[in-house]
Amino acid sequence: MATAKALRPVKREPAATVIAARLTEAIMDGTLAPGTQLGEAELAGQLGVSRGPLREALQRLVQQGIAVSAPHRGVFVTRLDEDDVRDIYLARTAMESAACRLVLQQDPQTTANHLEKVHRRMESAARRGNEAALSAADMDFHQVLVEESGSPRLQRIAQTLFVETRMCLSVLTDDHPDPDALVEEHAELIEAMRDEDEERLLMLLDAHMQDAVTRLTGEAAPQVATEPDAVAG
């Protein structure tokens, strides 16, 4: 008679991990606005948790840079200004450019297929005029791009940068991108990946990031050629 295999215990996320994820989501969607004090007693009561794992979760947010610890005052949600926006998108450009290069060295056609699935969600949201769904699909697009690189370190870097991006979008602008233009920009990124055209792909990605900086800060965008062989006239 065959011996039955023992069932392994179900893994549970550490409490601090769950709490940090809950707080991060609240920061990203603006529930916890920039500058808000993250008081231990109040948060422990709202979340129904003890202070030990909550304190550990707050330290994780501080380490990520989305919260700051002020001596003798407490922990606060980080405030972002226009310099932060420029720095965040500079880092995102470098990080996602590296992801693109890795994807092109591996299986760009499969990655393009995965990105097209997200892109269809963007198209649907744009048709329905659902800005929240469009923004979520936009972030998912870039998340998938980084995941497809296969680099654990790029993915870890991306986690913080995407949180900071969501913070920027929730508090720094009322000027939403044109839905059709946003959908088209991402379609061009997919097309360049399918063509395995690294130069064009990176150029389009840089222009896409610069457009976001311009919208969030109101500063004039630098002129970026959309074709590798374009010559200024």
C-alpha positions in Angstrom: 0.0 0.0 0.0 1.4 3.3 -1.0 2.3 5.7 1.7 0.3 8.9 1.5 2.4 12.1 1.1 2.1 14.6 3.9 0.6 17.9 3.0 2.9 20.9 3.5 1.8 23.8 5.6 0.3 26.7 3.6 2.8 29.6 3.6 1.6 32.8 5.1 3.0 36.2 4.4 4.7 37.8 7.4 2.4 40.3 9.0 4.9 43.2 8.3 4.8 42.3 4.6 1.0 42.4 4.4 0.9 45.7 6.4 3.6 47.3 4.3 1.6 46.3 1.1 -1.6 47.8 2.5 0.1 51.0 3.5 1.9 51.3 0.1 -1.5 50.9 -1.7 -3.0 53.6 0.4 -0.1 55.9 -0.3 -0.2 55.2 -4.1 -3.9 55.9 -4.4 -3.7 59.1 -2.2 -5.6 57.8 0.8 -2.5 58.6 2.8 -1.5 61.9 1.2 2.1 63.2 1.1 3.1 64.7 4.5 0.6 62.5 6.4 2.0 61.3 9.7 1.9 57.5 10.0 1.0 57.3 13.7 1.5 53.8 15.2 -1.4 53.9 17.5 -3.9 55.2 14.9 -2.7 52.8 12.2 -2.6 49.8 14.5 -6.2 50.5 15.5 -7.4 51.0 11.9 -5.6 47.9 10.6 -6.3 45.7 13.6 -2.7 44.8 14.1 -0.1 45.0 16.9 2.6 47.6 16.9 5.5 45.3 16.4 4.8 44.2 12.8 3.4 47.7 12.1 6.7 49.3 13.2 8.6 46.9 11.0 6.3 47.7 8.0 6.9 51.4 8.5 10.7 50.9 8.5 10.3 49.1 5.2 8.5 52.1 3.7 11.3 54.3 5.0 13.9 52.1 3.4 12.0 52.3 0.1 12.0 56.1 0.3 8.2 56.4 0.2 8.1 57.5 3.9 10.6 59.5 6.0 11.4 59.2 9.6 11.8 62.5 11.5 13.6 62.2 14.9 11.3 62.8 17.9 8.4 63.4 15.5 7.5 60.1 13.8 7.2 58.7 10.3 5.6 60.7 7.5 4.6 60.0 3.9 7.2 61.4 1.6 6.4 64.7 -0.2 7.4 64.8 -3.8 8.3 67.9 -5.7 9.2 68.6 -9.4 12.8 67.7 -8.8 11.7 64.3 -7.5 9.5 63.9 -10.6 12.5 64.5 -12.9 14.7 62.2 -10.9 12.0 59.4 -10.7 11.5 59.4 -14.5 15.3 59.7 -15.1 15.7 56.5 -13.0 12.7 54.8 -14.8 14.2 55.6 -18.2 17.5 54.0 -17.2 15.8 51.0 -15.6 13.3 50.3 -18.4 15.9 50.9 -21.1 18.0 48.2 -19.4 14.9 45.9 -19.3 14.3 46.5 -23.1 17.9 45.6 -23.9 17.6 42.3 -21.9 14.2 41.5 -23.6 15.7 42.0 -27.0 18.5 39.6 -26.2 16.0 36.9 -25.2 12.5 36.5 -26.7 11.1 39.9 -27.8 8.2 38.4 -29.8 6.8 36.6 -26.7 7.3 39.8 -24.7 5.5 41.8 -27.4 2.6 39.3 -27.2 2.4 39.8 -23.4 2.5 43.5 -23.8 -0.3 43.4 -26.4 -2.6 41.8 -23.9 -2.2 44.7 -21.6 -2.4 47.1 -24.5 -5.8 45.8 -25.4 -6.9 46.7 -21.9 -5.6 50.2 -22.5 -7.6 50.5 -25.7 -10.7 49.3 -24.0 -10.3 51.8 -21.1 -9.7 54.6 -23.6 -12.8 53.8 -25.5 -14.9 53.8 -22.3 -13.3 57.0 -21.1 -12.2 55.2 -17.9 -9.1 57.2 -16.8 -8.5 55.0 -13.7 -8.5 51.8 -15.7 -6.3 53.4 -18.4 -3.8 54.5 -15.8 -3.8 51.1 -14.1 -3.2 49.4 -17.5 -0.5 51.9 -18.3 1.4 50.9 -15.1 0.8 47.2 -15.8 2.4 47.6 -19.2 5.6 48.9 -17.8 5.5 46.3 -15.0 5.2 43.5 -17.5 8.1 45.0 -19.5 10.4 44.9 -16.5 9.3 41.4 -15.4 10.0 40.1 -18.9 13.6 41.2 -18.6 14.1 38.4 -16.1 16.3 40.6 -13.9 15.4 40.3 -10.2 17.3 43.5 -9.4 15.5 45.5 -12.0 12.3 44.2 -10.7 13.2 45.3 -7.1 14.2 48.7 -8.3 11.0 49.0 -10.3 8.8 48.3 -7.3 9.9 51.5 -5.6 9.9 53.6 -8.8 6.4 52.5 -9.7 5.1 53.4 -6.3 6.7 56.8 -6.5 5.2 57.2 -10.0 1.7 56.5 -8.7 2.3 59.0 -6.0 3.2 61.6 -8.6 0.2 60.9 -10.7 -2.2 61.0 -7.8 -1.1 64.4 -6.3 0.9 66.4 -8.9 -1.3 66.8 -11.9 -4.9 67.4 -13.0 -3.6 67.3 -16.6 -4.4 63.8 -17.8 -2.8 62.5 -21.0 -4.8 62.3 -24.1 -6.1 58.7 -24.0 -5.7 58.0 -27.8 -2.2 59.4 -27.8 -1.2 57.3 -24.8 -2.6 54.2 -26.4 -0.7 55.0 -29.6 2.6 55.6 -27.8 2.4 52.2 -26.3 1.5 50.6 -29.6 4.7 52.1 -31.1 6.8 50.6 -28.3 5.3 47.2 -29.1 5.9 47.7 -32.8 9.6 48.6 -32.2 10.0 45.6 -30.0 8.5 43.3 -32.6 10.9 44.8 -35.2 13.7 44.2 -32.7 14.8 47.8 -33.4 16.7 48.7 -30.3 17.6 52.2 -31.3 14.0 53.2 -32.1 12.6 51.3 -29.0 14.9 53.2 -26.6 14.2 56.5 -28.4 10.4 56.0 -28.1 10.8 55.0 -24.5 12.8 58.2 -23.7 10.2 60.4 -25.5 7.4 58.6 -23.5 9.1 59.4 -20.2 9.9 63.0 -21.2 6.2 63.5 -22.1 5.3 62.4 -18.6 7.8 64.8 -17.0 6.4 67.7 -19.1 2.9 67.0 -18.1 3.7 66.6 -14.4 6.0 69.6 -14.1 4.7 71.9 -16.8 8.2 72.4 -18.2 9.0 72.5 -21.9 9.9 69.1 -23.3 13.3 68.7 -25.2 13.0 67.9 -28.9 13.3 64.2 -29.4 13.5 62.7 -32.9 10.9 59.9 -33.4 13.0 58.3 -36.2 16.6 57.1 -35.8 17.6 58.9 -39.1 15.6 62.0 -38.5 17.4 65.3 -39.2 16.4 68.6 -37.7 15.3 71.0 -40.4 
